[in-house]
Amino acid sequence: MVSLSPGLNPSVAVFVAEKKGAPAAIKIYGLLSLAGMPTCQKSFYKADRAQIKWNTLGTQVLVMTQTEVDNTNKSYYGETGLYLLSAAGNFDCRVTLDKEGPIHDFAWAPNSKEFGVVYGYMPAKSVIFDQRVRALHDFGAHPQNTISFNPQGRLVLIAGFGNLAGKINIFDRRTLRQVCTIDAPNTSYCEWSPDGRTLLTATLSPRLRVDNGVKIWHCTGPLLHVQPGEEWYQVAWRPTPVDAVPQFGQHLPSAPAPAASVLDHANVVKPTPTKPAGAYRPPGARGLATPSIYKREDEGGAARVPTNGTSTPPRVYNRSPHHLPPGAATANGNGNGRPYQGRRQVPGAPSSVDSPGPEGEKKGGARKRKGKKDGAGGQDGEGGGVDSRHHSRQVSGTSTPAVQQDVLVDVGTPTSPITPGLDSSTLDPTAKKMRNLNKKLKAIEELKEKAKRGERLEATQLRKIEGEAEIRAELSVLESL
């Protein structure tokens, strides 16, 4: 890759990509001494391709290197790096960025003394550096991937295009205050006018084949002109020297009256419904405070922790109904989601004389196999175990087949027997009603606790709390019966 610098003494930057273990290199030659030694050169790894941008004077150059594949599995778009080199060879440095992630965009200011970079995982950061790579101002983290200075260097544009919402923020470079915010969705091309007072945004094909056209905005925010079309492939301002346009004054110029096309466009375009800010939340989670793990970094959430593509962030909740500790056995399982493979206890059946554990199971299995070998019924001395199991079957009052006899004896961890009288089928209507009312009171108490913690409740939850007095009155009437 070759790039020619502007300025009175042009230079040529030559980039050679990394190949067969040899590092990549960038070399700068004077245009009048191409056969001589390079005035500046630098070698580095992790560089399959590069993007080169010279400053207006042609004295310094920014080189962004990029790899095709990220070996750390942290990004789909490869690894990126940014380097600053001087054409005279007296300065070269890597631009150190304080947030992990790709470099989305970078641009020189017209004064050739500073540049801006948009970098990091979304929400990305935007920072202005001087010509010695010292940070001058941080615009914060927002969904953005584009930065541009107007030709006079008075205004700075920071926007998010492509798969982002198309929001444009314009800042005054002198005061570093935000001038306006422009919503330009579906923008595929954006450029400052030569006088730096207006901004052109366009939707072009083949990036998008619908809603093609051009919009011109004033630098203070109002829309000045709209030109729709069927299929637009390229737009550009007529070239005008910067010296031929008036300079900015102490204050920003006011916006002129919009063209008639703006009014016609407003009558044709359907109003877009305003969507509530923030991510979608299911109905059961609405009205509660959003955990920091689900917030973006610019909304007060925790900083992004890369996972190297091997795992997902741990969840902070448990799906089990009773929040049992790890490894604890459930009523019908062994703690790992699988049904218990041992013998179950039958309520009312006498406990087995065999000791629980693997040895007891081995003895029982050996006894069973031997009984099958000697003949059905167990007539020898080893048949005592069969007789005892037969006795247990008679006590329990069941007629379980012989193949399921081992299941009737408990050799595992015994569970608590079912308490008679608590089955819903045995309760009378009054007891059922009282039980339901107590459940409602318990739910109301939980809602009150949420309200004390400052969580916002829905209208249905507030109506439940208002009905507490009626529920307690009805419960007292039932208890007096």
Disulfide bonds with the S-S distance in Angstrom:
none
